[in-house]
Amino acid sequence: MARARKPGTPGRTTIPRDAVKETTRRLTKSFKQTAEAELASLAVIAQQAYLYLETMERPFEVMPGLVAARFAKKGGARRTPLGRMVWTGNPEIWHLQLFKWSDECWDTENEAGCTGGTPEECLAEALLGWGA
């Protein structure tokens, strides 16, 4: 899968460290309360003025004690981009840009009509299209 690269240097962000830490905590807590948490875990990656939201597939047993082969390899868990939250300067209000699978890029024009909002609202909106 060729997906749009994240801009800038990995790990470099213009978002304040405290805002990244608190927002990541809130997103992780909110994700754990969803049905999707049984199948995947949430990865939050801070880069430039964005928090990227991705799910990482959890290993599953094919038979008791036997995990699917793709999880035996390093990096075998599939990562699925959901969207990216755009820093507005206020840790309570974020813009959301979904990942467009049709073009394998970010919905910067907001064709999906995302409203954004709190981190929890952004996550709920991003999960609506998960697995589609």
C-alpha positions in Angstrom: 0.0 0.0 0.0 1.5 3.3 -1.0 0.1 6.0 1.2 0.8 9.7 1.4 3.9 10.4 3.4 3.7 12.5 6.5 5.3 15.9 6.0 8.5 17.0 7.6 11.0 15.1 9.8 9.6 12.2 11.8 9.1 13.1 15.4 9.4 16.9 14.9 6.3 18.8 15.9 5.2 22.4 16.4 2.5 21.3 18.9 3.4 21.9 22.5 4.7 18.8 24.2 2.0 19.0 27.0 -0.8 19.3 24.5 0.5 16.2 22.6 0.8 14.2 25.8 -2.7 15.1 27.2 -4.4 14.7 23.8 -2.8 11.3 23.2 -3.9 10.2 26.7 -7.5 11.3 26.0 -7.6 9.7 22.5 -6.2 6.4 23.9 -8.7 6.3 26.7 -11.6 7.1 24.3 -10.4 4.4 21.8 -10.3 1.7 24.5 -14.0 2.2 25.1 -14.9 1.4 21.5 -15.7 -1.9 19.9 -12.7 -1.4 17.6 -10.3 -1.8 20.5 -10.8 -5.6 20.4 -9.3 -5.7 16.9 -6.7 -3.0 17.0 -4.8 -0.5 19.1 -4.5 3.2 18.4 -1.3 4.9 17.4 -1.0 8.7 17.7 1.9 10.2 15.9 2.8 13.9 16.4 4.5 15.5 13.4 4.6 19.1 12.2 1.2 20.7 13.1 -0.7 17.3 13.0 -1.6 14.4 15.2 -1.9 11.4 12.9 -4.4 8.7 14.0 -3.7 5.1 12.9 -4.9 1.8 14.0 -2.5 -1.2 14.4 -4.0 -4.6 14.0 -3.7 -6.8 17.1 -2.1 -10.3 16.8 -4.8 -13.0 16.7 -4.6 -16.7 17.3 -5.3 -19.0 14.3 -5.3 -22.0 16.7 -4.7 -22.0 20.5 -1.1 -20.9 21.0 -0.5 -20.3 17.2 -0.4 -16.6 16.1 -1.0 -15.6 12.5 2.3 -15.7 10.5 2.4 -12.0 9.6 2.8 -11.1 13.3 5.9 -13.2 13.6 7.8 -10.7 11.3 9.0 -7.4 12.5 6.4 -4.8 11.4 3.9 -7.5 10.6 1.0 -5.7 12.1 -0.9 -3.8 9.6 -1.2 0.0 10.2 -4.3 1.7 8.9 -4.4 5.5 8.7 -7.7 7.0 9.9 -7.0 10.7 9.6 -5.0 13.6 11.1 -6.0 16.2 13.6 -4.8 19.7 12.8 -3.5 21.8 15.6 -5.5 25.0 16.0 -3.6 26.5 19.0 -6.3 25.3 21.4 -6.0 21.7 22.8 -9.8 21.5 23.1 -10.5 22.3 19.5 -9.0 20.4 16.5 -9.7 20.2 12.8 -9.9 16.7 11.3 -8.7 15.6 7.9 -9.7 12.1 7.0 -7.5 9.7 5.0 -8.9 9.4 1.5 -8.4 5.8 0.3 -9.5 6.7 -3.2 -6.6 9.0 -3.7 -4.4 7.8 -0.8 -4.0 11.3 0.5 -5.5 13.6 3.2 -8.8 15.3 2.8 -7.5 18.8 3.0 -10.5 20.2 1.2 -12.9 18.6 3.8 -14.9 16.9 1.1 -16.1 14.5 3.8 -17.6 17.4 5.8 -15.8 16.7 9.0 -16.7 19.0 11.9 -13.7 18.3 14.1 -14.0 19.5 17.7 -12.6 17.9 20.8 -10.1 15.0 20.5 -12.8 12.5 21.4 -15.2 13.9 18.7 -12.4 13.8 16.1 -11.7 10.2 17.0 -15.4 9.2 16.8 -15.6 10.9 13.3 -12.4 9.1 12.1 -13.7 5.7 13.3 -16.9 6.1 11.3 -14.9 5.3 8.1 -12.6 2.7 9.7 -12.3 -0.4 7.6 -14.3 1.1 4.7 
